């Protein structure tokens, strides 16, 4: 399975050609922002994909949830909300593993139907 990181320097205007290219190339998209999820970059990605006919599919968003967050060091807080490097890596590995299992399962069903 292939992985790619795209640094989106700004939210607007969204590079629709790049977004469509990424959507076609990868089965899974993950947005990551050190900002509020509600009304943030991930929502803009969803809205844009839906508007241009590429919505649905596996899109996951990592960012600051709409909750009160206790005081702490930056490192502690990022870890608490899932934005530490270790938590981001674990999340991506988990969804990739799940995707591989689903693909393997679909393949086995198709093999069984053809037999």
N, C-alpha and C positions, 0 to 999 in steps of 0.2 A: 504494500500500500504506500502510496506517495503522499508526502507532506510538503507544504509550502507556507511560508510566512510572507505576508504582504503588509508593509508599513503604510497605512492610510494616513497621510499627513494631515488631512482635514476631512471633515464630514461632508461639507457641501462645497462645490457640487460633487456628487458621487460620479466616479468614472464608470458609467454604465457598461461600456465595452469590456473593461477589465472585469467587472462583476459578472457579466454573462460568461466570459471566458473561464473564470474560476468556477462558476456554477456548473458549466458543462464538463470541466476537467476533473473536478473532485466531487465525490458523492456526499461529502460532509463539509460544512462550513462552520467555523468557530470564530465569533467576534470576541475581541478582548478589549476592554476599556477600563481605565482607572477613572471612571465617571459613573454617574447614576445610570442604571439600566433603563429605567423609565424615561422615555423621551430621548434616549441616547443614540449612539452610533448603531448598535444592533437593531434597534427599531427602525432606523432609517434604511438599513440594509434590507430588512423584511419588507418595508413599504415599497422600496424601489423594485425589488425582485417581483413582488406581487403585481405592481403596476405594469411592468414590462413583460409579464407572462412567464416568469421563471420562479414563482413562489412554490411553497411546499418543500418537501424533502427535509433532509437532516441539517437544520441550522441551530446552532447552540450559541448562547450568549453568556459571556463571563464579564462581570462588572460589579458595581456596588449596588446591592439590593436596597429596596425601599424600606429599610428598617432603621431603628436607632442602633448605633454602634458605640460600644463602650470606649472609654479612653484607653490608650496604650501606645506603645511604640509603633512606628510605621510598619515594621516587620511583623509584629504581632497582629496588627489589624488586617494587613494584607493576607496573612495566613488564615485568620478567622473567617474572612469572606471568600476564601478560595482563590485569591489573586497572587499568592506567593509562587515563585518559580516551581517549587515542588508540587504544589496543589494544581497548578495549571498543567504541568506535565502529566500528573496522575490522571487528571480529567481527560486529556486528549488520548492518552493510552487506553483508558477505559472505553471511550466511545469508538476508538479504532478497533479494539478487540471485539466489541459488540457487533460492529459492522462486518468484520471478517466472519464471525460466527453466523450472522444472518445470511451472508453471501454463501457460505459453505452449506448451510441448511437448505437454501433455495436450490443450490446445485444438486444436492443429494435428492431432493424432491423431483427435480427435472430428470435426473438419471433414473430414478425409480419409475417415472411415468413412461420413459422411453424403453424400459426393459420389458 
